[in-house]
Amino acid sequence: MTGTGELTTAAALACLAAGTWLTAGWQAGARRARVLLAGGGAVGTGPPVVRRVTDGLAQVRGRLRAEWWSLAAGLVLAVLGGSLLPVVAGAAGVPVLRRVRLAGRDRRDREHRQDAVIALCGTLAGELRAGRQPGEALLCAAQDSGGLDDGQAAVLAAARFGGDVPAALAAAARRPGAEGLRGLAACWRVAVDQGAGLAAGLERLEGALRAERDQRADLRAQLAGARATAVMLAGLPVLGLLLGVALGSDPLHVLLHTGGGLGCLLAG
């Protein structure tokens, strides 16, 4: 058997193993769903076809994160081009894409916390303006806005039972995106120690946090064009390969089995 045939067989076996693994996951998920839907009673013959397909797609989304499509694309290119290099490149791209995905998720969580802290400051200032006491106002504002996130229990306990509210707020501010709670803690401490108006300080803090968020949004909008250009330039090699195939040539063979093509891969 030639090297290309062995490579094709290995890639086919890998795809078959992946399909078997996913199918087993679908069947396990369907069994769990049937047991839960049956409420512990008799389990029927199974969900309808549409529900089975939906469960299967949910299993695929749960198992195949975005970064694993890099390896799948590498397997396809390996079969088409008869080389192991696409598989190696696809496997190397998995951790990179995972870091990108996790960084995007962390950024969204951070922005959500920032918005929640801004809403907390505004709601708390409104409750104080309405005549509520600081502790009672904090209880209402925290439950309405959700700005305290995981630190809500400790902060609300301190506010309800006369504990150290600024210290609890400072502890809750350690999470990314909740840094504005440090300003809230400072306003609370100044209001308690010196009798300053807490509502006025919170309104100024809300304005500062909102201006900082808007500035970051403007900067991101200004950089959107540069990011789009970078993505377009990164996709040009793929367009070149497609054009080569459309013209009747074999660009994958040239790229993966000739010295010039390998040199282009190393340089690019």
C-alpha positions as CSV (number, residue, x, y, z in Angstrom):
1,M,0.0,0.0,0.0
2,T,1.3,3.4,-0.9
3,G,1.9,6.2,1.6
4,T,-1.1,8.1,0.3
5,G,-3.4,5.1,0.7
6,E,-2.2,4.5,4.2
7,L,-2.8,8.1,5.1
8,T,-6.3,8.0,3.6
9,T,-7.1,4.8,5.5
10,A,-5.9,6.2,8.8
11,A,-7.9,9.4,8.3
12,A,-11.0,7.4,7.4
13,L,-10.6,5.3,10.5
14,A,-10.2,8.4,12.6
15,C,-13.4,9.9,11.2
16,L,-15.2,6.5,11.8
17,A,-14.0,6.5,15.4
18,A,-15.2,10.1,15.9
19,G,-18.6,9.2,14.4
20,T,-18.9,6.2,16.7
21,W,-18.0,8.3,19.7
22,L,-20.6,10.9,18.9
23,T,-23.2,8.3,18.1
24,A,-22.7,6.7,21.5
25,G,-23.0,10.1,23.1
26,W,-26.3,10.8,21.3
27,Q,-27.7,7.4,22.4
28,A,-26.7,8.1,26.0
29,G,-28.2,11.6,25.9
30,A,-31.4,10.2,24.4
31,R,-31.7,7.5,27.1
32,R,-31.2,10.2,29.8
33,A,-33.8,12.4,28.2
34,R,-36.3,9.5,28.0
35,V,-35.8,8.6,31.6
36,L,-36.3,12.2,32.8
37,L,-39.3,12.8,30.6
38,A,-40.9,9.6,31.7
39,G,-40.6,10.7,35.3
40,G,-39.3,7.4,36.4
41,G,-42.1,5.5,34.8
42,A,-42.1,3.2,31.8
43,V,-39.9,4.4,29.0
44,G,-41.5,4.5,25.5
45,T,-40.0,3.5,22.3
46,G,-38.1,6.8,22.0
47,P,-38.7,10.4,21.1
48,P,-39.9,11.4,17.6
49,V,-37.5,11.9,14.8
50,V,-37.4,15.6,15.1
51,R,-36.6,15.4,18.9
52,R,-34.0,12.8,18.2
53,V,-32.3,15.0,15.6
54,T,-32.5,18.0,18.0
55,D,-30.9,15.9,20.8
56,G,-28.2,14.8,18.5
57,L,-27.4,18.4,17.4
58,A,-27.3,19.4,21.1
59,Q,-24.8,16.6,21.8
60,V,-22.7,17.8,18.9
61,R,-22.7,21.3,20.1
62,G,-21.8,20.2,23.6
63,R,-18.9,17.9,22.5
64,L,-17.5,19.7,19.5
65,R,-16.4,23.2,20.6
66,A,-15.4,25.6,17.9
67,E,-11.7,24.8,18.2
68,W,-12.2,21.1,17.3
69,W,-13.3,22.2,13.8
70,S,-9.7,23.0,13.2
71,L,-8.8,19.3,13.6
72,A,-11.7,18.3,11.4
73,A,-10.6,20.6,8.7
74,G,-7.1,19.2,9.0
75,L,-8.4,15.7,8.5
76,V,-10.4,16.7,5.4
77,L,-7.3,18.4,3.9
78,A,-5.2,15.4,4.8
79,V,-7.5,13.1,2.9
80,L,-7.7,15.4,-0.1
81,G,-4.0,16.3,-0.2
82,G,-2.5,12.9,0.9
83,S,-0.3,14.5,3.6
84,L,-0.1,14.5,7.4
85,L,0.8,18.2,7.6
86,P,-2.8,19.4,7.6
87,V,-3.6,17.1,10.6
88,V,-0.6,18.4,12.5
89,A,-1.5,22.0,11.7
90,G,-5.2,21.4,12.7
91,A,-4.1,19.8,16.0
92,A,-1.8,22.7,16.7
93,G,-4.7,25.1,16.0
94,V,-6.9,23.5,18.7
95,P,-5.3,25.0,21.8
96,V,-5.0,28.4,20.0
97,L,-8.6,28.5,19.1
98,R,-9.6,27.3,22.6
99,R,-7.7,30.2,24.1
100,V,-9.4,32.6,21.7
101,R,-12.8,31.2,22.6
102,L,-12.2,31.3,26.3
103,A,-10.9,34.8,26.0
104,G,-14.0,35.9,24.2
105,R,-16.2,34.2,26.9
106,D,-14.2,36.0,29.7
107,R,-14.6,39.3,27.9
108,R,-18.4,38.9,27.6
109,D,-18.6,37.9,31.3
110,R,-16.5,40.9,32.3
111,E,-18.6,43.3,30.2
112,H,-21.8,41.8,31.8
113,R,-20.5,42.4,35.3
114,Q,-19.5,46.0,34.4
115,D,-23.0,46.7,33.1
116,A,-24.5,45.1,36.3
117,V,-22.3,47.2,38.6
118,I,-23.3,50.4,36.7
119,A,-27.0,49.4,37.1
120,L,-26.4,48.7,40.8
121,C,-25.0,52.2,41.4
122,G,-27.9,53.8,39.6
123,T,-30.5,51.8,41.3
124,L,-28.9,52.2,44.7
125,A,-28.8,56.0,44.2
126,G,-32.4,56.0,43.2
127,E,-33.5,54.0,46.3
128,L,-31.6,56.5,48.5
129,R,-33.2,59.4,46.8
130,A,-36.6,57.8,47.5
131,G,-35.8,57.9,51.2
132,R,-34.7,54.4,52.0
133,Q,-31.9,53.7,54.5
134,P,-28.5,52.6,53.0
135,G,-28.8,49.0,54.1
136,E,-32.3,48.6,53.0
137,A,-31.6,50.4,49.7
138,L,-28.6,48.1,49.1
139,L,-30.8,45.0,49.6
140,C,-33.3,46.2,47.1
141,A,-30.8,47.4,44.5
142,A,-28.7,44.3,44.7
143,Q,-31.7,42.0,44.1
144,D,-33.0,44.2,41.2
145,S,-29.7,44.7,39.3
146,G,-27.6,41.6,40.2
147,G,-24.5,43.7,40.3
148,L,-22.9,41.9,43.2
149,D,-22.7,38.5,41.3
150,D,-21.1,35.8,43.5
151,G,-20.4,38.3,46.4
152,Q,-24.1,39.1,46.8
153,A,-24.6,36.8,49.8
154,A,-21.7,38.2,51.8
155,V,-22.6,41.8,51.0
156,L,-26.3,41.4,51.8
157,A,-25.5,39.6,55.0
158,A,-23.2,42.5,56.0
159,A,-25.9,45.0,55.2
160,R,-28.7,43.1,56.9
161,F,-26.8,42.3,60.2
162,G,-24.6,45.4,60.6
163,G,-21.4,43.9,59.2
164,D,-18.5,45.6,57.4
165,V,-20.2,46.4,54.1
166,P,-17.2,48.2,52.5
167,A,-15.0,45.2,53.2
168,A,-17.6,42.8,51.6
169,L,-17.9,45.1,48.6
170,A,-14.1,45.2,48.2
171,A,-14.0,41.4,48.3
172,A,-16.7,41.2,45.6
173,A,-14.7,43.6,43.5
174,R,-12.0,41.1,42.9
175,R,-13.8,39.4,40.1
176,P,-12.9,40.7,36.6
177,G,-15.4,43.4,35.5
178,A,-16.6,44.2,39.1
179,E,-13.8,46.7,39.8
180,G,-16.4,49.4,40.1
181,L,-17.5,48.0,43.4
182,R,-14.3,49.4,44.9
183,G,-15.7,52.8,44.2
184,L,-19.0,51.9,45.8
185,A,-17.1,50.6,48.9
186,A,-15.2,53.9,49.1
187,C,-18.4,55.9,48.8
188,W,-20.1,53.8,51.5
189,R,-17.1,54.2,53.8
190,V,-17.0,58.0,53.4
191,A,-20.7,58.3,53.9
192,V,-20.6,56.2,57.1
193,D,-17.4,57.8,58.6
194,Q,-17.9,61.5,57.6
195,G,-21.7,61.7,57.0
196,A,-21.3,62.6,53.3
197,G,-24.2,62.2,50.9
198,L,-24.1,58.6,49.6
199,A,-26.6,59.2,46.8
200,A,-24.5,62.0,45.2
201,G,-21.3,60.0,45.4
202,L,-23.1,57.0,43.7
203,E,-24.4,59.2,40.9
204,R,-20.9,60.5,40.2
205,L,-19.5,57.0,40.4
206,E,-22.2,55.7,38.0
207,G,-21.4,58.5,35.5
208,A,-17.6,57.8,35.7
209,L,-18.2,54.0,35.1
210,R,-20.6,54.7,32.3
211,A,-18.1,57.1,30.6
212,E,-15.3,54.5,30.9
213,R,-17.5,51.8,29.4
214,D,-18.5,54.1,26.5
215,Q,-14.9,54.9,25.9
216,R,-14.0,51.2,25.6
217,A,-16.9,50.7,23.2
218,D,-15.8,53.5,21.0
219,L,-12.3,52.1,20.9
220,R,-13.6,48.7,20.0
221,A,-15.7,50.2,17.2
222,Q,-12.7,52.1,15.8
223,L,-10.6,48.8,15.8
224,A,-13.4,46.8,14.1
225,G,-12.3,47.9,10.7
226,A,-8.7,46.8,11.3
227,R,-9.9,43.4,12.7
228,A,-12.1,42.8,9.6
229,T,-9.2,43.6,7.3
230,A,-7.0,41.1,9.2
231,V,-9.6,38.4,8.9
232,M,-10.0,39.1,5.2
233,L,-6.3,38.9,4.6
234,A,-6.1,35.6,6.6
235,G,-8.7,34.1,4.3
236,L,-6.9,35.0,1.1
237,P,-4.8,31.8,1.0
238,V,-8.0,29.8,1.1
239,L,-9.4,31.8,-1.8
240,G,-6.3,31.1,-3.7
241,L,-6.6,27.4,-3.2
242,L,-10.2,27.5,-4.4
243,L,-9.2,29.4,-7.5
244,G,-6.5,26.9,-8.2
245,V,-9.0,24.0,-8.0
246,A,-11.5,26.0,-10.2
247,L,-8.7,26.4,-12.8
248,G,-8.2,22.6,-12.9
249,S,-4.9,22.5,-11.1
250,D,-4.0,20.6,-7.9
251,P,-2.9,23.3,-5.4
252,L,-2.9,20.9,-2.4
253,H,-0.4,18.6,-4.1
254,V,1.8,21.6,-5.0
255,L,1.5,23.0,-1.5
256,L,2.1,19.7,0.4
257,H,4.4,17.7,-1.9
258,T,6.8,20.1,-3.5
259,G,9.7,22.1,-2.1
260,G,8.3,25.4,-3.3
261,G,4.9,24.7,-1.6
262,L,6.5,23.6,1.6
263,G,8.6,26.7,1.6
264,C,5.4,28.8,1.2
265,L,3.9,27.0,4.1
266,L,6.9,27.7,6.3
267,A,7.0,31.3,5.3
268,G,3.3,31.9,5.6
